[in-house]
Every structure is written in structure tokens, then in C-alpha cells.
Amino acid sequence: MAFKQEAPALFAEFVGTFVLVLTVGCVVLSSAPAAWGATSIACVLMVMIYSTAAVSGGNLNPAVSVSLGLNGQMEWPQVGLYSLAQLLGGCGAGGCVRALFGKPIPVGPVGDYGFGEAFFAELIYTAMLCFVVNCCAVSKRNNPPTDPNQFYALAIGFVIVAGGYAVGPVSGAAFNPAVACGLAVTSGIGSCMSYAGAQFLGCVLGTKLFGVMRGQEELLVGHLLETFSPTLAVRCMSEVLGTFVLVLTVGLNLVNGSVSTAWSAAAALMCMIYSLG
């Protein structure tokens, strides 16, 4: 793999992640209404994925790149270069946020929540993010090369709407090591490494769930793929997983007194239907 050939893709990952983390910082520190914060971040993620997908795949997240490495969609040297570009983009954006606002954004549990709750929140919703990426962008049946879907970035971005309102008051809702490291530039390392650990565990879980739900279809081609029907066991597990994510999202919104419960729940439902439908 020649670095020169990868340069446009790496630059796309750098720029896309920079814009994402800059938006996160501005949303947190600006006077914009908090009720629209997660939606703003989700929309920027969606736009940057659509913008960079044709160049780099639009990962914009080291956890996503590792997930694609785990399922064989990317070579590990490429995963390393992508992750480095994403981390540099995130840290560069963090420096800009600090220069713009002169205020820190601590990376760690929010309010009365402890490290355990924050770790669980980051793990679960990073797993959801990586699962949706694989199901909507990687799956040969859900995104066939000859007839690609156009909803993949919408589904990926709106994981942030689902998780941002659900666990923003718990962990800050990073779901991305580049976001955690970028914000740590403004305030010190804090829980950055612990968050990254939770996010990488989440990416492993999300990738494994993708293998369970859609692993069989990835082995098929042509007519066999077009006529493939999942087993009853897989369909039942899909219903369990989709309902779990939906009810968890609703419950966390209610417990945390979110003003956007219906919006967050709708986003979770949409993401899981696009992924499992």
C-alpha cells in the first residue's frame, strides 16, 4: 500500500473528523440551544460521510476503522493510517476549540454518574454505531454494489441522535476515540483513554453482532444472495436486538429527563429498521 495512493483518503478522513470534532466542541461551549446539540452533531456526521465516502469510505472514527478491519473490509496497515489521520483531525479540532472559546471540555462522566455508567454508555452506543455502519454500508444484501442504498449515512448519523440524547447526560456521548482525544486537548487527558477502551470494546461487540445477524449472507453471490432468507433464529435475534436498543434508548431518555425523547426514540427505531429490515 503506497502512502501516495492513500493520501487523498487520509486527507478526507482528517478533514471529515476535524469538522466533526470542531462541531462537537462548538455545540458544547456555544450558547446554542442544548436541545438541538446532538441533532447538529448527527447532521454534520451524516454530511461528512456523504462527502467523503467516495474518497475514503467516510469512516471518521477509529472504532469504525477497526471494525472494518475486524470483518476484513480494510487491511490493518490501512486501519492504522486511517486511525492516525482521524486522531490528528480530532486533536487539531480540539486545539481550535480551545483557541476559539478559551474553555475546557472535560472528558468523563457527567453529573452524578460514575465511571462504570459512563463506560457502559460508551460501549453500548459505540457498538450500535459500528453495527449500523456494517449493516447499512458494508452488507452486500443491504447495500449491493450494483444497486447501492442512499440511506447509509443517514442511518449512521442518526445513531448520534439516538445515543446523544439517551446518554449525553451520562458520558457526554462521544462514541468515537477521535472525539474523546480531541476534546481532551482542551482539558487534559481525563477519562480519554478509558473512553477509548470502551469504544474499542464496543466496536468489537458491534462487529460480532453484525457477523451473527448478516454473516451468512456475506458468503453468497449472485442469485443465491438475491434469494437468500435468514433463518428463523436470526430473525428472532434481530427482533431482540432491535427492540433492546429501542427500549434502552427510550428508558435512558426518560430517566435523564430528556426533552427530545420522541426524537431520540424515532432515530433509534429508524437506525435499527434500516440495519435489520
C-alpha positions in Angstrom: 0.0 0.0 0.0 1.7 3.2 -1.2 1.2 6.2 1.0 0.9 8.4 -2.1 -2.1 6.4 -3.2 -3.7 6.7 0.2 -3.0 10.4 0.6 -6.4 11.6 -0.7 -8.3 9.2 1.5 -6.2 10.1 4.6 -6.8 13.8 3.9 -10.5 13.1 3.6 -10.5 11.3 6.9 -8.6 14.1 8.5 -10.9 16.9 7.2 -14.1 14.9 8.0 -13.0 14.2 11.5 -11.8 17.7 12.1 -15.2 19.1 11.1 -17.0 16.6 13.3 -14.9 17.3 16.4 -15.0 21.1 15.8 -18.8 20.9 15.7 -18.9 18.9 18.9 -16.8 21.5 20.7 -18.8 24.4 19.4 -22.1 22.8 20.3 -20.9 22.1 23.8 -19.4 25.5 24.5 -21.5 27.9 22.5 -24.8 29.4 23.5 -26.8 27.3 21.0 -29.9 25.6 22.5 -28.8 22.3 24.1 -31.9 20.6 22.8 -30.5 20.6 19.3 -26.9 19.7 20.2 -27.0 16.0 19.3 -29.0 16.7 16.2 -26.5 19.2 15.0 -23.6 16.8 15.5 -25.5 13.9 13.8 -26.2 16.1 10.8 -22.6 17.1 10.4 -21.5 13.4 10.7 -24.1 12.5 8.0 -23.0 15.3 5.7 -19.3 14.5 6.1 -19.9 10.8 5.5 -21.8 11.6 2.3 -19.0 14.0 1.3 -16.0 11.7 1.9 -17.5 8.2 1.3 -16.4 8.2 -2.4 -12.8 9.1 -1.4 -12.1 7.2 1.8 -15.3 5.4 2.8 -16.2 8.1 5.3 -15.1 6.3 8.5 -14.3 9.4 10.5 -13.9 7.2 13.6 -11.0 4.9 14.7 -13.6 2.5 16.2 -15.3 2.2 12.8 -12.0 1.7 11.0 -11.1 -1.1 13.5 -14.5 -2.7 13.0 -13.9 -2.7 9.2 -10.5 -4.3 9.9 -12.1 -7.0 12.0 -14.5 -8.0 9.3 -11.9 -7.9 6.5 -13.1 -4.8 4.7 -9.8 -3.0 5.4 -6.2 -4.1 5.7 -4.7 -3.5 9.1 -1.9 -1.1 7.8 -4.7 0.9 6.3 -6.7 0.8 9.5 -3.6 2.2 11.3 -3.2 5.1 8.8 -6.9 5.9 8.9 -7.0 6.0 12.7 -3.9 8.2 12.8 -5.5 10.7 10.4 -8.7 10.7 12.3 -6.9 11.2 15.7 -4.9 14.1 14.2 -8.0 15.6 12.8 -9.8 15.3 16.1 -6.8 16.8 18.1 -6.4 19.6 15.6 -10.1 20.5 16.0 -9.7 20.3 19.8 -6.9 22.8 19.7 -9.1 25.1 17.6 -12.0 24.8 20.0 -9.7 25.8 22.9 -8.4 28.8 20.9 -11.9 29.9 20.0 -13.5 29.6 23.4 -10.7 29.5 25.9 -12.6 27.0 27.9 -12.1 23.3 28.6 -14.4 20.4 27.8 -13.8 17.7 30.4 -13.9 14.1 29.1 -15.5 11.9 31.7 -18.7 11.0 33.5 -21.4 13.7 33.6 -23.2 14.9 36.7 -23.8 12.3 39.4 -22.9 9.4 37.2 -19.8 7.4 37.8 -17.1 5.8 35.6 -19.0 2.5 35.4 -22.1 4.0 33.9 -20.2 6.2 31.5 -18.1 3.2 30.3 -21.2 1.1 29.7 -22.9 4.0 27.8 -19.9 4.5 25.5 -19.6 0.7 24.9 -23.2 0.2 24.1 -23.7 3.1 21.7 -20.4 2.6 20.0 -21.4 -1.0 19.4 -24.7 0.3 17.9 -22.8 2.8 15.7 -20.4 0.1 14.4 -23.3 -2.3 13.9 -25.2 0.2 11.9 -22.2 1.1 9.8 -21.7 -2.6 8.9 -25.3 -3.3 8.2 -26.0 -0.2 6.2 -22.7 0.4 4.4 -20.9 -3.0 4.3 -23.7 -5.6 3.9 -23.8 -6.9 0.4 -27.5 -7.6 0.7 -28.5 -4.2 2.3 -26.0 -2.2 0.1 -25.3 -4.2 -3.0 -22.6 -2.8 -5.4 -25.0 -2.9 -8.3 -27.8 -1.1 -6.6 -26.4 0.8 -3.6 -28.7 2.3 -1.0 -28.7 6.1 -0.4 -29.6 6.0 3.3 -26.4 4.6 4.8 -25.1 8.0 6.1 -28.5 9.0 7.4 -28.7 5.8 9.5 -25.1 6.2 10.7 -25.5 9.9 11.6 -28.8 9.3 13.4 -27.2 6.9 15.8 -25.9 10.1 17.4 -29.4 11.4 17.7 -30.5 8.2 19.5 -27.4 7.9 21.7 -26.7 11.6 22.2 -29.9 12.3 24.0 -30.0 9.0 25.7 -26.5 9.0 27.3 -25.3 12.5 26.8 -26.1 13.2 30.4 -24.2 10.1 31.4 -21.0 10.1 29.5 -21.1 13.1 27.1 -21.9 10.7 24.2 -18.6 10.6 22.4 -18.8 7.1 20.7 -15.5 7.9 18.9 -11.9 7.9 20.2 -11.1 10.8 17.9 -13.8 12.9 19.6 -12.6 11.8 23.1 -9.0 12.6 22.3 -9.9 15.8 20.5 -11.9 17.1 23.5 -9.1 16.0 25.8 -6.8 18.5 24.1 -9.0 21.3 25.6 -8.9 19.9 29.1 -6.3 17.3 29.8 -6.4 13.5 29.3 -9.2 12.9 31.9 -11.0 9.7 31.1 -9.9 9.8 27.4 -8.1 6.5 27.4 -10.8 4.8 29.4 -13.4 6.1 26.9 -11.3 4.9 24.0 -11.1 1.4 25.6 -14.9 1.3 26.0 -15.3 2.5 22.4 -13.0 -0.2 21.0 -14.7 -2.9 23.0 -18.0 -1.5 21.6 -16.6 -1.8 18.1 -15.7 -5.5 18.7 -19.2 -6.1 20.0 -20.9 -4.4 17.1 -18.8 -6.2 14.6 -19.6 -9.6 16.2 -23.3 -8.8 16.2 -23.1 -8.0 12.5 -21.4 -11.3 11.9 -24.2 -13.1 13.8 -27.0 -11.2 12.0 -25.6 -11.0 8.5 -22.6 -13.3 8.4 -24.3 -15.9 6.3 -25.3 -13.6 3.5 -21.8 -12.2 3.1 -20.7 -15.6 1.8 -23.2 -15.6 -1.0 -23.1 -14.1 -4.5 -25.5 -13.6 -7.5 -28.8 -15.3 -7.4 -28.1 -17.0 -4.1 -27.7 -13.6 -2.5 -30.8 -12.2 -4.1 -33.0 -15.1 -2.9 -31.4 -15.5 0.5 -33.7 -15.6 3.5 -32.3 -15.5 7.1 -33.2 -18.4 9.4 -35.9 -18.0 11.9 -33.3 -17.9 14.7 -31.5 -15.0 13.1 -34.8 -13.1 12.5 -35.8 -13.6 16.1 -32.3 -12.4 17.4 -32.7 -9.4 15.1 -36.0 -8.6 16.7 -34.5 -9.0 20.2 -31.6 -6.7 19.3 -33.7 -4.0 17.7 -36.2 -4.0 20.5 -33.4 -3.9 23.1 -31.8 -0.8 21.5 -35.2 1.0 21.1 -36.4 0.3 24.7 -33.0 1.1 26.2 -32.9 4.4 24.3 -36.4 5.3 25.4 -35.7 4.4 29.0 -32.4 6.3 29.3 -34.1 9.4 27.8 -36.9 9.2 30.4 -34.6 8.6 33.3 -32.4 11.6 32.3 -35.3 13.9 31.7 -34.6 14.4 28.0 -36.8 17.0 26.2 -36.2 15.0 23.0 -37.3 11.5 24.0 -39.6 11.0 21.0 -37.0 12.3 18.5 -34.3 10.1 20.0 -36.5 7.0 20.1 -37.6 7.6 16.5 -33.9 7.8 15.5 -33.1 4.6 17.3 -36.1 2.9 15.6 -35.1 4.2 12.2 -31.5 3.1 12.5 -32.4 -0.4 13.6 -35.0 -0.8 10.9 -32.5 0.3 8.2 -30.0 -2.2 9.7 -32.2 -5.2 10.3 -35.1 -4.7 7.8 
